[in-house]
Amino acid sequence: MIARRRRVADRVWWSLCAVGLALVVAPVVWVITGVVQRAVSGWSWSVLTTISTGVGGGLANAIAGTFVLLVGVGLLAGLVGLGCGVYLAEIARPSWRTTVLRSASEVLSGVPSIVLGYVGYEALVVGLHWGFSLLAGLIVLSVLVVPYVAKSTEIALGQVPLGYREGGEALGMTRSHILRTVVLRSAVPGIATGVIIALAISVGETAPLLYTAGWTNSYPTAHLLHAPIGYLTYATYTFYDDPYPAVRALSYDAALLLVLLVVGLIATSRLVVHLSQRYSPERSLGAGRRAPRPLPAGAAAAGAAAEGAGSL
């Protein structure tokens, strides 16, 4: 009787898991299928090489602007978020200051993007007289995703075994040397995943850029101020209700390109994790390899630290 109840409970549990998976996968498949069907039906490769004209054309200017924004956000949010995560995980001691900093980061991650866009408009576009510009859009987007980078960095560093640090200290390495050559290397998969996921979040934002970056039918320029920039989310959001069929078709093409870009970023994060897994403390043995005889904890930690020191 007990075994039967367990089998029934097990089947019910796995059935609920299957239903939950279907509820997650079905909307994704529905959205992607709808985007692909609408975009492919009127697709033209000239979309990738011509700029928008207001009554048709292509999305070359929006594609170029999107990649410029991605690079800028990667630099700004990546550096600030990485520094914040390293400070919280490795430098700061538990105190009210670190509590306030973590709480502020969590609150910032929950602020609606349209609120950040409006604040950026009032402070940067109007207050500092920057106008619609690339720099204003980069700052607002970076503020939006910095909490994600900081949190992923802090978590990744926190998962590095304490023995790695102790092994480096046993070899006479300085604290900063251990951080650079041992700890950060071990945390590369988590940090890289956090940065790339943050880029995927930023590439899908529209409201902050509507308030700060504006829109232009031209290619991006080297001017950071008083120079609007094009981006794919604007085309998706604005061109959808345009009376011209050619312009509406561009909104479907922009949506398809955004989906492909997000999928590419997620695939890149998995590739980065795979390539950097050799530095991860949880790296697994390759198929067909015999597991080596386990070393004492102190010897394993010292060996990992020595590997990092020898790479200099």
C-alpha positions in Angstrom: 0.0 0.0 0.0 2.8 2.4 0.9 4.7 1.6 -2.3 1.5 2.2 -4.3 1.0 5.6 -2.7 4.5 6.5 -3.5 4.2 5.6 -7.1 1.0 7.6 -7.4 2.6 10.6 -5.7 5.6 10.3 -8.0 3.5 10.2 -11.1 1.4 13.2 -9.9 4.6 15.1 -9.2 6.1 14.5 -12.6 2.8 15.3 -14.2 2.7 18.6 -12.5 6.3 19.2 -13.6 5.4 18.5 -17.2 2.4 20.9 -17.0 4.7 23.6 -15.6 7.2 23.0 -18.4 4.4 23.3 -21.0 3.2 26.5 -19.4 6.7 28.0 -19.8 7.5 26.6 -23.3 4.1 27.1 -25.0 4.1 31.0 -24.8 7.7 31.1 -26.0 6.9 28.9 -29.0 3.7 30.8 -29.7 5.5 34.2 -29.7 8.5 33.0 -31.7 6.3 31.2 -34.3 4.2 34.3 -34.8 7.2 36.6 -35.2 8.9 34.2 -37.7 5.7 33.7 -39.8 5.1 37.4 -40.1 8.7 38.4 -40.8 9.5 35.6 -43.2 6.5 36.1 -45.4 7.7 39.5 -46.6 11.4 39.2 -45.8 14.0 40.9 -48.0 17.7 40.8 -47.6 17.9 44.5 -48.4 16.6 45.1 -44.9 20.1 44.4 -43.6 21.8 46.8 -46.0 19.5 49.9 -46.4 18.5 52.5 -43.9 15.0 53.5 -42.9 13.4 56.2 -45.1 10.2 56.9 -43.2 8.0 55.2 -45.8 10.0 51.9 -46.1 13.7 51.1 -46.7 15.5 48.9 -44.3 16.9 48.6 -40.8 20.6 49.0 -41.3 20.8 52.1 -39.2 18.8 50.4 -36.4 21.0 47.3 -36.5 24.2 49.4 -36.3 22.8 51.5 -33.5 21.7 48.4 -31.5 25.2 47.0 -31.7 26.7 50.3 -30.7 24.4 50.3 -27.6 25.3 46.7 -26.8 29.1 47.5 -26.9 28.6 50.6 -24.8 26.4 48.9 -22.2 28.8 46.0 -22.0 31.7 48.4 -21.2 29.8 50.6 -18.7 27.6 48.1 -17.0 30.3 45.4 -17.1 33.0 47.5 -15.4 30.7 49.1 -12.8 28.8 45.9 -12.0 32.0 43.8 -11.9 33.6 46.4 -9.5 30.5 46.4 -7.3 30.3 42.6 -7.1 34.1 42.3 -6.3 33.8 44.9 -3.6 30.8 43.2 -2.0 32.2 39.7 -2.2 35.9 40.2 -1.6 36.7 43.6 0.0 33.8 44.9 2.1 33.3 43.6 5.5 29.8 42.9 6.9 28.4 46.2 8.1 25.5 48.5 7.6 27.2 50.0 4.6 27.2 46.7 2.7 23.7 46.0 3.7 22.6 49.4 2.4 24.5 48.8 -0.9 23.0 45.4 -1.4 19.5 46.7 -0.6 20.0 49.7 -3.0 21.1 47.3 -5.8 18.0 45.1 -5.2 15.7 48.1 -5.2 17.3 49.5 -8.4 16.7 46.2 -10.2 13.0 46.5 -9.4 12.6 50.0 -10.7 10.4 50.0 -13.9 12.5 50.8 -17.0 10.1 53.6 -18.0 10.8 55.4 -14.7 14.5 55.2 -15.3 13.9 56.5 -18.8 11.9 59.5 -17.5 14.5 60.3 -14.9 17.2 60.1 -17.6 15.2 62.4 -19.8 14.8 65.0 -17.0 18.3 64.7 -15.7 20.4 64.2 -18.9 18.4 65.2 -21.9 16.8 68.3 -20.4 18.7 69.0 -17.2 22.2 68.8 -18.6 21.1 69.9 -22.1 22.5 66.7 -23.8 19.5 66.3 -26.0 18.6 62.9 -27.4 21.9 61.3 -27.6 23.9 58.0 -27.5 25.5 58.8 -24.1 22.2 59.5 -22.4 20.8 56.1 -23.7 24.0 54.3 -22.6 23.9 55.7 -19.1 20.2 54.8 -18.5 20.6 51.3 -20.0 23.7 50.7 -17.9 21.9 51.8 -14.7 19.1 49.4 -15.6 21.3 46.3 -15.8 24.2 47.0 -13.4 22.4 45.3 -10.5 22.2 42.1 -12.5 25.9 42.1 -13.3 26.8 43.0 -9.7 24.7 40.2 -8.2 25.9 37.6 -10.6 29.5 38.6 -9.9 29.0 38.5 -6.2 27.3 35.1 -6.4 30.0 33.7 -8.7 32.8 34.9 -6.4 31.0 33.5 -3.3 30.9 30.0 -4.9 34.7 29.9 -5.2 36.0 27.5 -2.5 37.7 29.1 0.4 40.5 26.6 0.0 41.6 28.4 -3.2 42.3 31.6 -1.2 44.0 29.7 1.6 46.2 27.8 -0.9 47.3 31.1 -2.4 48.1 32.6 1.0 50.1 29.5 1.8 52.2 30.1 -1.3 52.9 33.7 -0.3 50.6 35.4 -2.8 49.2 38.8 -2.0 45.4 39.2 -1.7 45.1 41.1 -4.9 47.2 38.5 -6.7 45.0 35.7 -5.5 41.9 37.7 -6.6 43.3 38.3 -10.1 44.8 35.0 -10.9 42.8 32.4 -8.9 39.4 33.7 -7.7 38.3 35.6 -10.7 39.4 32.8 -13.1 37.3 30.4 -11.1 34.3 32.8 -11.3 34.6 33.5 -15.0 31.6 31.3 -16.1 29.2 33.0 -13.6 30.5 36.5 -14.3 30.4 36.0 -18.1 26.9 34.6 -17.9 25.6 37.5 -15.9 27.1 40.1 -18.2 25.7 38.5 -21.3 22.3 38.0 -19.8 22.3 41.7 -18.8 23.1 42.6 -22.4 20.2 40.4 -23.5 17.9 42.3 -21.1 19.2 45.7 -22.4 18.7 44.9 -26.0 15.0 44.4 -25.5 14.4 47.7 -23.7 12.4 50.4 -25.4 11.0 52.9 -22.9 14.4 54.1 -21.6 15.7 54.7 -25.1 12.5 56.5 -26.3 13.2 59.1 -23.5 16.9 59.4 -24.0 18.2 58.2 -27.4 15.4 59.4 -29.6 15.5 58.0 -33.1 17.2 58.8 -36.4 17.1 57.4 -39.9 20.9 57.8 -40.2 23.8 55.6 -39.1 25.4 56.2 -35.7 28.0 58.9 -35.5 31.0 59.5 -33.3 29.1 62.2 -31.4 28.0 61.2 -27.9 25.8 64.3 -27.4 23.0 65.9 -29.4 23.0 63.0 -31.8 20.0 60.6 -31.7 20.6 57.0 -32.6 18.4 54.2 -34.2 17.7 50.9 -32.6 15.6 47.8 -33.3 13.2 48.1 -30.4 12.0 51.5 -31.7 11.2 50.0 -35.1 9.3 47.2 -33.5 7.3 49.4 -31.2 6.6 52.4 -33.5 6.4 50.9 -37.0 3.7 48.4 -36.0 0.8 50.8 -36.3 2.2 52.7 -39.3 -0.3 53.2 -42.2 2.3 52.2 -44.8 2.5 48.4 -45.3 6.2 48.6 -46.1 6.9 50.3 -42.7 4.7 47.7 -40.8 6.7 45.0 -42.5 9.9 46.5 -41.0 8.4 46.1 -37.5 8.1 42.4 -38.1 11.7 42.2 -39.4 13.0 44.1 -36.5 11.2 41.8 -34.1 12.7 38.8 -35.8 16.2 40.3 -35.6 15.7 41.0 -31.9 14.7 37.4 -31.2 17.7 36.1 -33.2 20.0 38.6 -31.3 18.7 37.5 -27.9 19.1 33.8 -28.8 22.6 34.5 -30.1 23.5 36.2 -26.8 22.2 33.3 -24.7 24.1 30.8 -27.0 27.2 32.9 -26.5 26.8 32.8 -22.8 26.7 29.0 -22.9 29.7 28.9 -25.2 31.7 31.2 -22.8 30.8 29.0 -19.9 31.9 25.9 -21.8 35.2 27.4 -22.8 35.9 28.8 -19.4 34.8 25.7 -17.4 38.4 24.6 -17.0 38.8 27.3 -14.4 35.6 26.5 -12.6 35.7 24.7 -9.2 32.8 22.6 -10.4 34.5 21.5 -13.7 33.6 17.9 -14.6 35.8 15.2 -16.0 35.6 14.5 -19.7 33.8 11.4 -20.9 35.9 8.3 -20.7 38.5 9.7 -18.3 39.3 7.9 -15.1 38.8 10.0 -12.0 42.1 10.8 -10.4 42.9 9.8 -6.8 41.6 12.6 -4.6 44.2 14.9 -3.0 44.1 16.3 0.5 42.1 19.5 0.7 45.2 21.6 1.4 47.2 20.2 -1.5 44.3 20.7 -3.9 43.9 24.3 -2.9 47.6 25.0 -3.1 47.7 23.3 -6.5 44.9 25.5 -7.8 46.7 28.7 -6.5 50.0 27.6 -8.0 48.3 27.1 -11.4 47.1 30.7 -11.2 50.5 32.0 -10.1 52.3 30.1 -12.8 50.2 31.6 -15.6 51.7 35.0 -15.0 
